[in-house]
Each structure stands twice: as structure tokens, then as C-alpha cells.
Amino acid sequence: MIQSWYLLLPLLLPLISGLVIGLVPKVGESRRRDPLMLGVLALNLAVLVPVLLSPATELQLFRLSDSLPIFLRTDDTGKFFAAVMAFLWAASGLYATEYLAHGEGQRRYASFYLMSLGVLMGLCFAGSIVTFYMFYELMTLLTVPLVLHEKTPEAVAAGIKYLIYSVLGASLALLGIFILSPWVETFSFAPGGVLNRAALAGHEGAALTTVFLMLVGFGTKAGMFPLHGWLPTAHPVAPAPASAVLSGIITKAGVLGSLRLVYCFVGADFLRGTWAHIAWMGLTLFTVFMGSMLAYREDLLKKRLAWSSVSQVSYVLFGLSTLHPLGLTGALLHVAAHALIKNTLFLSAGAIIHQTGKTRVSELRGIGRRMPTVMICFTVASVGLVGIPPCLGFVSKWYLAQGAMAMTGLPAFLSYLAPAVLLLSALLTAGYLLVVSLRGFFPGEDAPAEQRDEPGWRMLAPLAVLAVLSVLLGLFPGGLITLFGNIAATVL
């Protein structure tokens, strides 16, 4: 059992360290900066372990009013997201120390990178929707510099677009909080929701419209149509380690916002079978298909992976929209699968760009001979994203399909349309990812000879660990399935 004050450590450790790196010139020098950043990332993981193993803990930070405390609270959902985010943040941080070693702005990158992690920990442990919103906005402000890092005109334009889209999405969420405030018993998250049905009587239509707009708002960060446009613009111009966490981690903040809103604020029963429920599911399925199709047509490697994220994160949102234990279990499984896989893919793409300067899929013929370790990791991740056993992506998509077939309260055709869309997307995923590996390893007899040119261990180690984990968790998913089944049983 930890003391309540201990919840501040995973937040303040990276926040203060990031500030020190950014504000103290001597600390920001490379010989001190990189060891400090890696040490903080490792220590943050160690500090997080007691939080993950302890029962629910609560810490009040301050009060905006007598009825509006800003506080932290741990539960199984928050612990899971925090563990995934902290681990992958550390993996991408190690990668970044080599990838960015000879560029400009490493000090600024390390500073904002660490501070962003602290805010993400606050986001995971937010005890109320107002607390969540505050950390959500801070997360946007602190991650914009990661997109702007290269300071090219394209990077500046992408950073501005990311900021505008994110603020618009967060504004929809904030507007929804204000509108729903007279109809809730508290702003705190609670399993099953906190709506006051007596106060809500006669205002159900307005409340449904509000919830739908909030889902669109949180869906912005997750890359859901129609506010998805920032993602394929930001990823190609950001450094590879930033692209990896933007896709694998930052998009999950939108997922967590949608999960908290539906299952812990308004309640699944309020939404089930309504027009807002059908419209939300329709947007997720359309985004799944649209992202896969546009990825299939894209030649720029990082942009292809960005469109893939648009599709794959909406797999998670679809699972949430089933409002069924199997679908919710599949959604949380796919959070873990996509985070591991997409970080592997973006880091692999970054390694290729770093070593060869090649950015387009059409230029990668024979790349498997030149960078076999990188391309093996890329291939393992691709197989997992398609949903081929024994990777975790297969397990998550199996549960998503089961959830689609078992959901109730919706038109019957959706139980068949949804699995069909997921299957079609999987086929497109195979078409836009596995072709890279096939051309890389089997370029043809007339392909020019390539000398082996792998990156250093700081870039290869995270790739290998993430690729192996995506397979091991697919082979032994029992612990995750039990955890997510318990979460689903609690909130539904």
C-alpha cells in the first residue's frame, strides 16, 4: 500500500527533470543530457511499479470550487494506460539518443519529451473529467514542439495544424462538460457513469448530442474522421521517435478520453441503442476503412504508417462503441497491440531514413539485405498489425470481431457489417505493409548488391524488444485478457 502523496512521483519526476534540462545550460549538454534523460525514464518506470501493484489510491491536488476538486485516483484502467505509456516512452527515448545525436535541438526535444511524459501520467490517473481535461490540454501544448522539432516550413505548418485540430477537439470536450454539468451528480469518474436521471428527464436529446460532440472531440486526438487530418500531416515531418509516440501513445489519450466519457461519466446504458451510439460506431468503421485505403495508396513510408494509425486506432474506438464486454476487452487488447506494433514500425522507418535517406516505399527494393535486423522487426510488426497469429494483434482483432457479433441494441446488419469492414481493412493492411517486406527481402535477381548498414544498438534494441513483446503477448495473452475482462465487468 502506497501513501497518497506517492502518486505525485510519476508526474513530478519527468516534469521537473524536463524543466531542468531545458533551463539549465550545463545540464542540457549532450554528455549530461542523454544519461539524465535515460535515467529519468528508467527511474520513472521503477517508481511506477508500486503504483501498479497497490490498491486504489487517491490524492487531492487543489480545488477550483467546493464541488470541483482536482485530484488523482488510480484504477485498473489508468494503471494499464500508464504502464504502456511509460514503457514505450522509455523505449523511444533510448532510440532518440542515437537518432537525434547529430542534429540540432536535442536539448529542447529532451526537455519537452520528459515533461510530456509527466503530463501523460497525470492524464492516466485523473480522477475526474475536469482533471482529465486539464492534463489533456497540457499534453497538447507540450507535444507540439515534438512536431515542430525540425523547424522546416512543413514542420511549422504541421505543428500549427496539430495545435488547431487538438484545441478544437478539446474545446468540444470542454463545451460538453459545461452543458452536462447540471445533469451529473459529480464530475468524478465512476463505473457506470454519474448522470442524474431525475435531473436529466426531458433533456435526453440535448445530452445525447453533447455526448456525441464530445466523442468527436476526443476522437480528434485518436485520428477519427472527420477531425483526423492532423495525423498524416504531422507524422511525416516529425522525427521518427516523435512519430512513434505520437502514433503509439498520444493517439491513446483520445481513446482514454472516449473510454472515460462513455463508461465512467455518462454510462454505457445511456448511450446504448441511440442515434448517437449508431453514429459513433459508423464514424469508427468509416475511419477504419478510409485509413486503410489511403495507406494502401500512399508511397511515402511515414505517411503510409500515419494513415495506418488513423485506421488502427479506430479499431480501438470501434471496440469501445460496441458497449459489450468482449468488444471492450478487444479494444484494450488492441491498445497494447497497436502501441507496441506501431512504435516498432515508425522506429523501423526512422532507422531506414537515418541510415539510407530513403523515404518512399518505391525506393526500398532490397532494403532487407542492407538492414536485415530492422526489416525483420518491421515484418514481425506488420504481421501483427494484419492480425496473423501468434501476434497480439490477432488476439485483439479476434475479440473485436466477437464483440461485434455479440453487441445488442443496434440494427442487426451492423453485427455483420462491422466484421466485414475489419476483415477488409486487414486485407488492405497486408497489402500496404507486407509488400514492403517482400520487396525488401526478395528484390529479384537484377537488384543491385547492398552492403549491410544497420544502425547502432540504441536504435536496434528498442525495435527488437518491442517486436518480441508483440509476439510473446500474443502467445501468452491470458493475463491481459483477465485484466481487461475485470475492467469490462466493472464498468458495464
Protein Blocks (a to p, Z undefined) as FASTA:
>chain_A
ZZfklmmmmmmmmmmmmmmmmmmmklmpmklmmmmmmmmmmmmmmmmmmmmmpccddddf
bdfbfklccdddddfklmmmmmmmmmmmmmmmmmmmmmmmmmghklmmmmmmmmmmmmmm
mmmmpcbfklmmmmmmmmmmmmmmmmmmnopaklmmmmmmmmmmmmmmmmmmmmmmmmmm
mmcfbfcdcehijadfklmgoplmmmmmmmmmmmmmmmmmnopafklmmmmmmmmmpcfk
lmmmmmmmmmmmmmmmmmmmmmmmnopklmgopaklmmmmmmmmmmmmmmmmmmmmpmbl
klmmmmmmmmmmmmmmmmmmnopaklmmmmmmmmmmmmmmmmmmmmmmmmmmmmnopabf
klmgoklmmmmmlmmmmmmmmmmmnopafbfklmmmmmmmmmmmmpghiafklmmmmmmm
mmmmmmmmmmmmmmmmmmmmmnojklccdddddddfklmmmmmmmmmmmmmmmmmmmlmm
mmmmmmmmmmZZ
